[in-house]
């Protein structure tokens, strides 16, 4: 009951009159909400009686659970990417994440700040990354890599996400996106 009354007070503060009407609050009940204080809510929670008739809208509930699951999964992927030291540009590209949110998330996850340009990977790592990336790229018409693709490349090659992002962006800019046996076996350095 306290949670519903707090929600009603929030609706009142935000001016959400349709939500209040949908819950059955009329002008007299809204006037009563305006007078409630925190200690009144505490007292109401200790009473044996309640003033609510709660119904579950199953369709909305299922949609809510689906939305929450998608949001939870996206948050977990973002955390996995940050743990793997994803650069800001990657997070902006995939999630539209701003610098402030990126910094806050890195601090929250206790990831050390990245300073300076990431070192270029050695030739063996670059070649392994090229082979893995050209298989993930799937050819010219393939969709751009998504969060799971970057995490898979990181897991397959052991290369830091900063290096993966830098190299894959460089390869994309130069048109090295063709997958296939020839492309997978020859890195861009071999083509030059």
HELIX and SHEET records of a PDB file:
HELIX    1   1 UNK A    2  UNK A   14  1                                  13    
HELIX    2   2 UNK A   17  UNK A   22  1                                   6    
HELIX    3   3 UNK A   27  UNK A   35  1                                   9    
HELIX    4   4 UNK A   38  UNK A   46  1                                   9    
HELIX    5   5 UNK A   58  UNK A   83  1                                  26    
HELIX    6   6 UNK A   88  UNK A   95  1                                   8    
HELIX    7   7 UNK A   99  UNK A  108  1                                  10    
HELIX    8   8 UNK A  123  UNK A  137  1                                  15    
HELIX    9   9 UNK A  147  UNK A  157  1                                  11    
HELIX   10  10 UNK A  161  UNK A  173  1                                  13    
HELIX   11  11 UNK A  181  UNK A  185  1                                   5    
HELIX   12  12 UNK A  188  UNK A  191  1                                   4    
END                                                                             
